[in-house]
Amino acid sequence: MWGLRPRVVHWLYVSIIRPSITFVCLVWWPGCQTAIAKKKLSRVQRLPCLGIMRAICTTTTNDVEALICLPPLESVVQSKMTSAV
């Protein structure tokens, strides 16, 4: 076993990476509603999810998010945007 522990990966993602992405979502949210941007947001969340679950790369992002109980990053950004307005 090598690498960070799943608990540490979860903490890093939830407390550092996700807040830095959602920090100025009010500015870039209008461009985020395209399919390409949604796919990129999903890709950003995929790597930490696989690290938290120690899953293999063929596991779908939606399945891993459901097992970890992490909402999709797109919905997190949307909720932050609506609460900021």
Backbone hydrogen bonds in HBPLUS format (Angstrom, degrees):
<---DONOR---> <-ACCEPTOR-->    atom                        ^
c    i                          cat <-CA-CA->   ^        H-A-AA   ^      H-
h    n   atom  resd res      DA  || num        DHA   H-A  angle D-A-AA Bond
n    s   type  num  typ     dist DA aas  dist angle  dist       angle   num
A0008-VAL N   A0005-ARG O   3.01 MM   3  5.31 123.7  2.34 106.3 120.2     1
A0009-VAL N   A0005-ARG O   3.03 MM   4  6.38 158.6  2.08 156.8 163.5     2
A0010-HIS N   A0006-PRO O   2.97 MM   4  6.16 159.3  2.01 149.8 155.0     3
A0011-TRP N   A0007-ARG O   3.05 MM   4  6.24 157.5  2.11 140.4 146.5     4
A0012-LEU N   A0008-VAL O   2.89 MM   4  6.09 164.9  1.91 153.7 157.4     5
A0013-TYR N   A0009-VAL O   2.99 MM   4  6.13 161.4  2.02 148.4 153.4     6
A0014-VAL N   A0010-HIS O   2.94 MM   4  6.05 174.7  1.94 155.8 157.6     7
A0015-SER N   A0011-TRP O   2.89 MM   4  5.78 160.1  1.93 149.7 155.5     8
A0016-ILE N   A0012-LEU O   2.96 MM   4  5.40 143.1  2.10 133.6 141.0     9
A0017-ILE N   A0012-LEU O   3.22 MM   5  6.63 160.0  2.27 149.6 155.7    10
A0018-ARG N   A0013-TYR O   2.91 MM   5  5.92 175.2  1.91 166.9 166.7    11
A0020-SER N   A0016-ILE O   3.25 MM   4  6.24 148.8  2.36 137.1 145.5    12
A0021-ILE N   A0017-ILE O   3.07 MM   4  6.35 141.5  2.23 148.3 159.1    13
A0022-THR N   A0018-ARG O   3.02 MM   4  6.22 158.7  2.06 152.3 157.9    14
A0023-PHE N   A0019-PRO O   2.98 MM   4  5.71 112.0  2.45 137.0 149.8    15
A0027-VAL N   A0024-VAL O   3.05 MM   3  5.73 146.0  2.17 116.9 124.5    16
A0029-TRP N   A0025-CYS O   2.86 MM   4  5.33 127.0  2.15 146.7 152.1    17
A0032-CYS N   A0029-TRP O   2.85 MM   3  4.84 148.2  1.95 107.0 117.7    18
A0038-LYS N   A0034-THR O   3.09 MM   4  6.34 157.8  2.14 148.6 155.0    19
A0039-LYS N   A0035-ALA O   3.02 MM   4  6.17 149.5  2.12 141.5 149.4    20
A0040-LYS N   A0036-ILE O   2.99 MM   4  6.29 149.2  2.09 144.1 152.6    21
A0041-LEU N   A0037-ALA O   2.95 MM   4  6.23 155.7  2.01 149.4 155.5    22
A0042-SER N   A0038-LYS O   3.02 MM   4  6.23 152.2  2.10 141.1 148.7    23
A0043-ARG N   A0039-LYS O   2.95 MM   4  6.18 146.1  2.06 140.3 149.8    24
A0044-VAL N   A0040-LYS O   2.96 MM   4  6.26 144.3  2.09 144.2 153.5    25
A0045-GLN N   A0041-LEU O   3.25 MM   4  6.54 150.8  2.34 143.7 150.0    26
A0046-ARG N   A0042-SER O   3.04 MM   4  6.13 131.8  2.28 139.7 152.8    27
A0049-CYS N   A0045-GLN O   3.20 MM   4  6.29 158.0  2.25 149.2 155.9    28
A0050-LEU N   A0046-ARG O   2.93 MM   4  6.20 158.1  1.98 157.6 163.1    29
A0051-GLY N   A0047-LEU O   3.02 MM   4  6.25 149.6  2.12 145.9 154.9    30
A0052-ILE N   A0048-PRO O   2.82 MM   4  6.04 148.3  1.92 149.8 158.1    31
A0053-MET N   A0049-CYS O   3.05 MM   4  6.22 166.3  2.07 150.1 153.4    32
A0054-ARG N   A0050-LEU O   2.78 MM   4  5.43 124.0  2.10 132.3 146.6    33
A0055-ALA N   A0050-LEU O   3.18 MM   5  5.15 141.2  2.34 132.7 142.2    34
A0059-THR N   A0056-ILE O   3.19 MM   3  5.93 170.1  2.20 124.2 126.9    35
A0064-VAL N   A0060-THR O   3.18 MM   4  6.50 163.1  2.21 152.0 156.1    36
A0065-GLU N   A0061-THR O   2.91 MM   4  6.07 164.5  1.93 156.2 160.8    37
A0066-ALA N   A0062-ASN O   3.04 MM   4  6.15 152.0  2.12 140.1 147.4    38
A0067-LEU N   A0063-ASP O   3.03 MM   4  6.31 152.1  2.11 146.1 153.4    39
A0068-ILE N   A0064-VAL O   3.00 MM   4  6.21 150.4  2.09 150.0 157.7    40
A0069-CYS N   A0065-GLU O   2.91 MM   4  5.78 123.0  2.24 136.9 151.3    41
A0070-LEU N   A0065-GLU O   3.03 MM   5  5.07 151.4  2.12 144.1 148.9    42
A0075-SER N   A0072-PRO O   3.07 MM   3  5.51 123.1  2.41 106.4 119.1    43
A0076-VAL N   A0072-PRO O   3.18 MM   4  6.56 149.7  2.27 148.2 157.2    44
A0077-VAL N   A0073-LEU O   2.95 MM   4  6.16 163.4  1.98 152.6 156.1    45
A0078-GLN N   A0074-GLU O   2.98 MM   4  6.17 157.1  2.03 143.4 150.2    46
A0079-SER N   A0075-SER O   2.93 MM   4  6.06 155.8  1.99 141.6 147.7    47
A0080-LYS N   A0076-VAL O   3.00 MM   4  6.20 157.4  2.05 148.3 154.4    48
A0081-MET N   A0077-VAL O   2.89 MM   4  6.06 151.4  1.97 146.1 154.5    49
A0082-THR N   A0078-GLN O   2.95 MM   4  6.18 158.7  2.00 149.0 153.9    50
A0083-SER N   A0079-SER O   3.01 MM   4  6.12 147.7  2.12 141.2 149.8    51
A0084-ALA N   A0080-LYS O   3.04 MM   4  6.13 132.9  2.27 136.5 148.1    52
A0085-VAL N   A0081-MET O   3.27 MM   4  6.49 135.6  2.48 140.5 150.5    53
